[in-house]
Amino acid sequence: MGALYVVVASVLVWAPVTVYLVAGSTADEFVARSKERLAARQRQVTSLTSLLFGLVFVVGGLVQLL
């Protein structure tokens, strides 16, 4: 479980850095559009994230019970 956290955290940091290094200044437009989409869908993103974390905690608890 800890390794999964490290992988997800690493991807969330290095993906934008890699896009910027590869795409250069066009990455600025991509990042601006992405921020607008996330801001417009903030409620859905928050709900989905909460649901996923809840499922991870429930499954982890059930696995430990077994």
JONOR-V349987 format. One record per backbone hydrogen bond with DSSP energy under -1.0 kcal/mol. NH is the residue of the N-H (numbers start at 1). CO is the residue of the C=O. If there is no record, write none. Layout:
# JONOR-V349987
nh->NH co->CO
nh->NH co->CO
This chain:
# JONOR-V349987
nh->5 co->1
nh->6 co->2
nh->7 co->3
nh->8 co->4
nh->9 co->5
nh->10 co->6
nh->11 co->7
nh->12 co->8
nh->13 co->9
nh->14 co->10
nh->15 co->11
nh->17 co->13
nh->18 co->14
nh->19 co->15
nh->20 co->16
nh->21 co->17
nh->22 co->18
nh->23 co->19
nh->24 co->20
nh->26 co->23
nh->27 co->24
nh->28 co->25
nh->30 co->26
nh->31 co->27
nh->32 co->28
nh->33 co->29
nh->34 co->30
nh->35 co->31
nh->36 co->32
nh->37 co->33
nh->38 co->34
nh->39 co->35
nh->40 co->36
nh->41 co->37
nh->45 co->41
nh->46 co->42
nh->47 co->43
nh->48 co->44
nh->49 co->45
nh->50 co->46
nh->51 co->47
nh->52 co->48
nh->53 co->49
nh->54 co->50
nh->55 co->51
nh->56 co->52
nh->57 co->53
nh->58 co->54
nh->59 co->55
nh->60 co->56
nh->61 co->57
nh->62 co->58
nh->63 co->59
nh->64 co->60
nh->65 co->61
nh->66 co->62
